[in-house]
Amino acid sequence: MTEQSHPTAGTYLRIGAVLVILTVLEVGVFYVPAFRAVLVPVLLVLSAAKFSLVVMFYMHLKADSKLLTFLFGAPLLLALGVMVALLFLFLGTLTLRGAAGAG
């Protein structure tokens, strides 16, 4: 296994700037009324992007072995699948409840 070079301070500053931008986008999405219909999925995507950046760079998972990446990423994908399934389940429940109340 070859040792990879450590990221520079400039890399950390760029990643930090991207994280700040993503956080500003999250706050902006929350306060824009046009995004109310897709608020939760958009916030989940932005949060997943921030999570990935933190894990890859600040926790150095990008430079670790692929086995560690798999051991960390597989449960994350499983949790993401459960969250998406719950979103669809609750969306269906709310849609059916709204349709029943309209009639």
Residue frames as qw, qx, qy, qz and C-alpha x, y, z in Angstrom:
[[0.000, 0.891, 0.454, 0.000, 0.00, 0.00, 0.00],
 [0.435, 0.318, -0.013, 0.842, 1.43, 3.35, -0.98],
 [0.204, -0.589, -0.438, 0.648, 1.19, 6.34, 1.29],
 [0.243, 0.753, 0.399, 0.463, -0.72, 9.27, -0.17],
 [0.269, 0.197, -0.220, 0.916, 0.29, 12.84, 0.50],
 [0.090, -0.578, -0.624, 0.519, -1.59, 14.80, 3.12],
 [0.213, 0.814, 0.411, 0.351, -3.88, 17.54, 1.75],
 [0.346, 0.209, -0.162, 0.900, -2.53, 21.05, 1.98],
 [0.006, -0.428, -0.496, 0.756, -3.98, 23.87, 4.08],
 [0.262, 0.214, -0.311, -0.888, -5.35, 25.36, 0.86],
 [0.361, -0.167, -0.852, -0.340, -7.34, 22.18, 0.23],
 [0.224, -0.434, -0.766, 0.418, -8.85, 22.35, 3.71],
 [0.076, 0.391, 0.154, -0.904, -9.74, 26.02, 3.20],
 [0.329, 0.071, -0.568, -0.751, -11.42, 25.26, -0.15],
 [0.359, -0.302, -0.880, -0.067, -13.40, 22.39, 1.40],
 [0.131, -0.436, -0.570, 0.684, -14.36, 24.67, 4.29],
 [0.196, 0.263, -0.146, -0.933, -15.56, 27.31, 1.80],
 [0.390, -0.101, -0.758, -0.513, -17.65, 24.71, -0.03],
 [0.298, -0.381, -0.831, 0.275, -19.14, 23.60, 3.29],
 [0.023, 0.394, 0.300, -0.869, -20.06, 27.21, 4.12],
 [0.309, 0.133, -0.440, -0.832, -21.70, 27.62, 0.70],
 [0.393, -0.224, -0.862, -0.228, -23.69, 24.40, 1.15],
 [0.191, -0.420, -0.690, 0.557, -24.82, 25.56, 4.60],
 [0.156, 0.319, 0.013, -0.935, -25.94, 28.93, 3.18],
 [0.380, -0.014, -0.676, -0.632, -27.87, 27.03, 0.49],
 [0.310, -0.325, -0.883, 0.138, -29.54, 24.89, 3.16],
 [0.038, -0.456, -0.463, 0.759, -30.65, 27.94, 5.11],
 [0.224, 0.247, -0.291, -0.897, -31.79, 29.67, 1.91],
 [0.342, -0.147, -0.838, -0.399, -33.82, 26.65, 0.78],
 [0.196, -0.403, -0.804, 0.391, -35.54, 26.57, 4.16],
 [0.039, 0.524, 0.307, -0.794, -36.69, 30.19, 3.91],
 [0.217, 0.172, -0.497, -0.822, -37.80, 30.20, 0.22],
 [0.649, 0.168, 0.464, -0.579, -41.52, 29.34, 0.02],
 [0.692, 0.452, -0.371, -0.422, -41.15, 27.90, -3.51],
 [0.352, 0.356, -0.862, 0.083, -39.09, 25.01, -2.10],
 [0.571, -0.240, 0.508, -0.598, -41.71, 23.89, 0.46],
 [0.923, 0.164, -0.053, -0.345, -42.85, 20.96, -1.72],
 [0.867, 0.293, -0.335, 0.223, -39.34, 19.55, -2.05],
 [0.233, -0.847, 0.359, -0.317, -37.82, 20.86, 1.17],
 [0.800, -0.424, 0.420, -0.052, -36.92, 17.53, 2.79],
 [0.907, 0.260, 0.190, 0.271, -35.34, 15.88, -0.30],
 [0.393, 0.809, -0.154, 0.410, -33.30, 19.00, -1.10],
 [0.376, -0.784, 0.405, -0.284, -32.06, 19.29, 2.48],
 [0.916, -0.206, 0.340, 0.048, -31.17, 15.59, 2.51],
 [0.790, 0.498, 0.052, 0.354, -29.13, 15.93, -0.68],
 [0.132, 0.853, -0.267, 0.429, -27.31, 19.01, 0.59],
 [0.628, -0.633, 0.400, -0.211, -26.64, 17.33, 3.95],
 [0.958, 0.039, 0.235, 0.158, -25.35, 14.20, 2.22],
 [0.590, 0.687, -0.105, 0.411, -22.97, 16.32, 0.15],
 [0.180, -0.820, 0.374, -0.395, -21.66, 18.06, 3.27],
 [0.853, -0.380, 0.342, -0.106, -21.34, 14.73, 5.08],
 [0.914, 0.305, 0.084, 0.253, -19.38, 13.24, 2.19],
 [0.357, 0.783, -0.245, 0.446, -16.95, 16.15, 2.08],
 [0.446, -0.723, 0.408, -0.334, -16.32, 16.04, 5.82],
 [0.931, -0.184, 0.316, -0.011, -15.79, 12.28, 5.80],
 [0.834, 0.464, 0.018, 0.297, -13.54, 12.26, 2.74],
 [0.388, 0.692, -0.241, 0.559, -11.27, 15.13, 3.71],
 [0.289, -0.693, 0.382, -0.539, -11.44, 15.92, 7.42],
 [0.846, -0.318, 0.382, -0.196, -11.73, 12.27, 8.50],
 [0.014, -0.598, 0.742, 0.303, -9.20, 11.26, 5.79],
 [0.780, 0.158, 0.582, -0.168, -11.39, 8.45, 4.43],
 [0.630, 0.738, -0.139, -0.197, -10.37, 9.45, 0.91],
 [0.242, 0.688, -0.682, 0.062, -6.81, 8.29, 1.61],
 [0.573, -0.285, 0.716, -0.279, -7.74, 5.13, 3.55],
 [0.133, -0.069, 0.945, 0.292, -8.18, 1.66, 2.16],
 [0.441, -0.116, -0.506, -0.732, -11.19, 0.74, 0.07],
 [0.446, -0.307, -0.835, 0.097, -12.31, -1.73, 2.75],
 [0.148, -0.357, -0.497, 0.777, -12.70, 1.07, 5.29],
 [0.251, 0.108, -0.228, -0.934, -14.55, 3.14, 2.72],
 [0.488, -0.193, -0.744, -0.415, -16.92, 0.22, 2.13],
 [0.389, -0.346, -0.769, 0.371, -17.41, -0.43, 5.85],
 [0.012, -0.350, -0.295, 0.889, -18.33, 3.21, 6.34],
 [0.278, 0.151, -0.361, -0.877, -20.30, 3.70, 3.12],
 [0.304, -0.204, -0.889, -0.274, -22.46, 0.55, 3.10],
 [0.152, -0.524, -0.727, 0.416, -24.38, 1.39, 6.30],
 [0.068, 0.405, 0.022, -0.912, -24.73, 4.96, 5.05],
 [0.291, 0.040, -0.644, -0.707, -26.34, 3.73, 1.85],
 [0.276, -0.361, -0.890, 0.027, -28.61, 1.44, 3.84],
 [0.079, -0.520, -0.486, 0.698, -29.70, 4.35, 6.07],
 [0.161, 0.283, -0.276, -0.904, -30.27, 6.51, 2.98],
 [0.288, -0.148, -0.830, -0.454, -32.47, 3.79, 1.48],
 [0.215, -0.490, -0.787, 0.308, -34.53, 3.57, 4.67],
 [0.002, 0.474, 0.207, -0.856, -34.96, 7.37, 4.76],
 [0.237, 0.140, -0.513, -0.813, -36.09, 7.49, 1.12],
 [0.289, -0.294, -0.892, -0.187, -38.52, 4.62, 1.71],
 [0.150, -0.531, -0.631, 0.545, -39.97, 6.44, 4.74],
 [0.093, 0.343, -0.096, -0.930, -40.30, 9.65, 2.72],
 [0.319, -0.043, -0.698, -0.640, -42.29, 7.81, 0.05],
 [0.274, -0.385, -0.871, 0.132, -44.37, 6.05, 2.69],
 [0.073, -0.543, -0.453, 0.704, -45.30, 9.28, 4.46],
 [0.155, 0.238, -0.335, -0.898, -45.82, 11.12, 1.17],
 [0.305, -0.202, -0.831, -0.419, -48.27, 8.40, 0.13],
 [0.230, -0.497, -0.754, 0.363, -50.05, 8.57, 3.49],
 [0.004, 0.474, 0.175, -0.863, -50.37, 12.35, 3.31],
 [0.210, 0.106, -0.559, -0.795, -51.54, 12.21, -0.33],
 [0.304, -0.330, -0.869, -0.207, -54.19, 9.59, 0.44],
 [0.179, -0.524, -0.610, 0.566, -55.34, 11.45, 3.54],
 [0.069, 0.369, -0.079, -0.924, -55.63, 14.69, 1.55],
 [0.268, -0.044, -0.712, -0.648, -57.58, 12.95, -1.23],
 [0.273, -0.428, -0.858, 0.080, -59.98, 11.36, 1.28],
 [0.111, -0.532, -0.429, 0.722, -60.60, 14.71, 2.98],
 [0.082, 0.217, -0.319, -0.919, -61.25, 16.51, -0.32],
 [0.246, -0.225, -0.813, -0.478, -64.13, 14.22, -1.31]]
